[in-house]
């Protein structure tokens, strides 16, 4: 639900109850632009519990090792340019029709 801040002031008690007990969130707008949100305490605690930290050095090294493994796996596959594959499929189709 989106509501202007002035209207929200007049209905604050109702909006708080909708958020707290109705599993809703309310977007507060000023001049038609979103400015803030009313969320339940549970939702706020969940947001606060999410870790936004940077990966550790060991996590970065592990990710690089996994990326290297994927790269090596892709290099071992024989990839045919799509134009060649399309030409081959067209030829097969023509041969099958003849």
N, C-alpha and C positions, 0 to 999 in steps of 0.2 A: 504494500500500500504506500502511496506517495501522498504527502500532505504538506501544505504550506505551514511555515513556523507559526504564523499568527493564528491559524485555525487550530494548530496543535496545542497552543497555550490554553485555548478555551476548552479543549477536550483531553487535557493531559492525563487526568485520572483514568478515563476510558482507554486511552491508548496504552498506558502502562499496563493495565489489566489485560489487554489483548496480547501484548508482547509477553507478559509474564505467564499467563495461563492459556493462551490460545495458540502458542507455537507460531507466532507471526513475527515479522520485523516491519518496522515503519521507516520509510525514507523521509527525512525532513528536508523540505525545499525552501529556498529563498529566491524569489523572483524567477521561479520555474527551474532553478538549478539545484541539484542535490547538494546538500551541505553536510549532513550528518545522518545518523541512523539510531533508532531505538531498537535495542536487542535485549533478549532475556539475559539474566545474570548467568545462566548456564551457557548460553552461546558466547558470552564475553569470556568466561573462564576457559572455554574450549579454545577460543582464539588466542588467549594469553598463553595457553599451554603449548601451542605450536612453536617449535624451535625454528627461528630464522637465522641461525648461526651459519657461518661459513664452514665448508667441509674442512676437516683436519688434513694435515699433510698425508697421513696414511690413507685416508679416504680418497684424496686426489690421485695418489699413486695407484691405488687399486682400480680406480676408474680408468686411468691411462692404460693399465695393463689389460683391462677388459676391452678397451677400444682397440688396442694393438692386436688382440686375439681375433676380434671381429674383422679387422683389416686383413690379417693374414688369411683368414677363412675365405674372404671375398676374393683375394688375389689368387687363391688356388682354384677357383672356379673359372671355367672357360666362358667368358661372356661374348656373345655374338652381337655385333651392331644390329639395331632394330631394322635398318634398311635391308641388310642381308637376310635376316629372318623373314621379313615380309616378302622379299623376292622368292625365297625358297618355298614359302607357303603358297604363293601365287602359282609357281611352276607346278607344285604338287596338285593344285586344284585344276589347272588346265589339263595336266596329264590324266587326271581322274575323269574329266569330262570327255576326253577323246577316246 
